[in-house]
Amino acid sequence: MTTAPLAPPVNGQIIGQAHYATRAVLERILAGTGTTFLQSVALNAVAGGEGTVERNALVARMTGTLKIDASAAETTVSELTSAGLLAEEGEAPSLLSLTEAGAELQRTHSTGLAGITAALYADLPAEDLAAAGRVLTEVTARANAVLAEG
């Protein structure tokens, strides 16, 4: 009698492997548009804010979620502004919005990623995905608490 192989225990290595494999797929999509990972994260964050976001909030979101320093986030925002993908709003230069080109690029990324995501998660039971989401959300919260402790 043949038995199915046991699944490896969930740990940082397994989670990291899934992250890096998925990110490599995303990087392939981004390479076709000449966009970096950090730029795509920033464009998504602005798009998620109805196309407008306060600059400091965008930098805080990037540093908090990606665990990068503020200078890397600021550089990314400057790159996007220089490329005409984000624009500073009128008299409030601390407010950023997607330009038409930025919105189109973000939609291109989202469309490409949606197809890949559908393929990666196809046929996985909804209850398994829900459980994984709960566990990973809790692990993230605990790791962030450790980082906050200094």
Backbone torsions as a table, in degrees:
resi	resn	phi	psi	omega
1	MET	NA	134.0	179.9
2	THR	-97.7	135.8	177.1
3	THR	-112.0	150.1	178.6
4	ALA	-68.4	143.8	177.9
5	PRO	-63.8	145.0	177.6
6	LEU	-71.7	141.6	176.0
7	ALA	-71.7	143.0	177.7
8	PRO	-67.1	153.0	177.8
9	PRO	-66.4	146.0	178.3
10	VAL	-73.8	127.2	176.7
11	ASN	-153.3	-179.2	-177.9
12	GLY	-58.8	-34.8	-179.3
13	GLN	-67.0	-45.6	179.4
14	ILE	-63.7	-44.3	179.3
15	ILE	-63.6	-43.3	178.7
16	GLY	-62.4	-41.1	179.2
17	GLN	-62.1	-41.5	177.5
18	ALA	-64.3	-42.9	178.9
19	HIS	-60.4	-50.7	-175.9
20	TYR	-68.6	-34.8	177.3
21	ALA	-66.0	-43.2	178.9
22	THR	-67.4	-40.3	179.1
23	ARG	-65.1	-36.4	177.6
24	ALA	-61.8	-37.6	176.7
25	VAL	-65.0	-45.0	177.6
26	LEU	-61.1	-43.7	-179.3
27	GLU	-58.7	-34.0	177.6
28	ARG	-63.7	-42.1	177.4
29	ILE	-64.3	-46.0	-177.3
30	LEU	-65.2	-37.1	-179.2
31	ALA	-59.1	-33.8	179.1
32	GLY	-66.8	-16.8	179.7
33	THR	-113.8	1.3	-179.8
34	GLY	71.3	26.9	-176.6
35	THR	-108.2	141.3	175.6
36	THR	-86.4	164.7	177.1
37	PHE	-58.4	-48.2	-179.0
38	LEU	-60.8	-39.4	178.0
39	GLN	-63.4	-40.6	-179.8
40	SER	-66.4	-38.1	177.6
41	VAL	-62.3	-45.0	179.8
42	ALA	-63.3	-44.6	178.6
43	LEU	-61.6	-41.9	177.8
44	ASN	-63.4	-40.4	-179.9
45	ALA	-63.5	-42.0	179.3
46	VAL	-68.6	-42.1	178.6
47	ALA	-61.7	-37.1	178.6
48	GLY	-68.3	-20.8	177.9
49	GLY	-95.4	33.5	-179.1
50	GLU	63.0	24.8	175.4
51	GLY	89.6	-0.5	179.0
52	THR	-141.2	140.3	179.3
53	VAL	-152.2	150.8	175.3
54	GLU	-74.7	134.4	-174.9
55	ARG	-54.4	-47.6	-179.1
56	ASN	-63.1	-34.9	178.1
57	ALA	-67.3	-38.6	177.9
58	LEU	-65.1	-45.2	178.7
59	VAL	-62.7	-43.1	179.0
60	ALA	-63.3	-40.8	178.7
61	ARG	-63.1	-44.6	-179.1
62	MET	-65.4	-43.8	-179.1
63	THR	-68.7	-36.7	-178.7
64	GLY	-71.7	-41.3	-176.6
65	THR	-87.2	-35.3	-176.7
66	LEU	-94.8	-10.9	-179.0
67	LYS	59.8	43.7	175.2
68	ILE	-109.0	165.8	178.4
69	ASP	-84.6	162.3	-175.5
70	ALA	-60.8	-33.1	-179.1
71	SER	-65.4	-36.1	177.9
72	ALA	-67.2	-40.3	177.9
73	ALA	-66.3	-44.0	178.6
74	GLU	-61.7	-41.2	177.9
75	THR	-60.4	-43.3	179.6
76	THR	-62.0	-45.4	178.9
77	VAL	-61.6	-41.6	178.6
78	SER	-64.0	-39.7	177.2
79	GLU	-60.6	-43.9	-178.7
80	LEU	-68.7	-36.7	177.0
81	THR	-67.6	-45.2	178.8
82	SER	-62.3	-33.8	-179.5
83	ALA	-80.8	-3.3	179.6
84	GLY	77.3	21.6	179.3
85	LEU	-96.9	-26.1	170.9
86	LEU	-123.8	148.3	177.8
87	ALA	-128.2	142.5	173.7
88	GLU	-80.5	135.1	-175.7
89	GLU	-81.2	121.5	172.5
90	GLY	24.4	-119.0	-176.1
91	GLU	-84.1	-0.6	179.2
92	ALA	-117.4	77.0	-176.0
93	PRO	-62.4	-8.5	177.5
94	SER	-81.2	-7.2	178.3
95	LEU	-101.1	127.6	-178.4
96	LEU	-115.0	145.2	175.7
97	SER	-136.5	155.7	174.8
98	LEU	-71.0	135.8	170.6
99	THR	-82.3	173.6	175.8
100	GLU	-56.8	-44.0	179.3
101	ALA	-65.7	-39.1	178.8
102	GLY	-65.6	-42.0	179.1
103	ALA	-65.1	-40.9	179.2
104	GLU	-64.9	-42.8	178.7
105	LEU	-63.8	-43.3	179.0
106	GLN	-62.8	-40.1	177.5
107	ARG	-64.4	-38.7	177.9
108	THR	-61.4	-46.2	178.0
109	HIS	-61.2	-47.1	-177.4
110	SER	-62.4	-40.6	179.3
111	THR	-64.7	-45.4	178.7
112	GLY	-63.3	-42.0	-179.0
113	LEU	-69.7	-34.9	179.4
114	ALA	-60.9	-41.5	178.3
115	GLY	-64.4	-43.0	179.3
116	ILE	-65.9	-44.0	-179.4
117	THR	-60.8	-43.3	178.8
118	ALA	-59.0	-41.4	179.9
119	ALA	-69.3	-41.0	-177.8
120	LEU	-67.3	-36.4	-175.2
121	TYR	-99.6	-0.8	-178.6
122	ALA	-56.7	139.6	174.0
123	ASP	67.6	5.3	173.3
124	LEU	-82.5	131.8	-178.1
125	PRO	-59.6	137.5	-179.1
126	ALA	-56.7	-38.2	-179.2
127	GLU	-68.3	-32.7	175.8
128	ASP	-67.9	-41.8	178.3
129	LEU	-64.2	-40.3	179.0
130	ALA	-64.6	-43.3	179.0
131	ALA	-63.7	-44.4	179.1
132	ALA	-61.0	-41.6	178.5
133	GLY	-61.3	-43.1	179.2
134	ARG	-64.4	-45.4	-178.1
135	VAL	-64.4	-47.3	-177.8
136	LEU	-66.7	-34.7	175.8
137	THR	-63.4	-41.9	179.0
138	GLU	-67.9	-42.3	178.0
139	VAL	-61.1	-42.0	178.2
140	THR	-61.6	-45.7	179.4
141	ALA	-60.8	-41.2	-179.8
142	ARG	-67.6	-41.5	178.5
143	ALA	-64.3	-41.4	177.4
144	ASN	-63.0	-35.5	177.2
145	ALA	-65.7	-40.9	177.2
146	VAL	-62.7	-43.2	179.2
147	LEU	-64.4	-37.4	-179.6
148	ALA	-67.4	-27.1	178.3
149	GLU	-69.2	-18.6	177.4
150	GLY	91.8	NA	NA
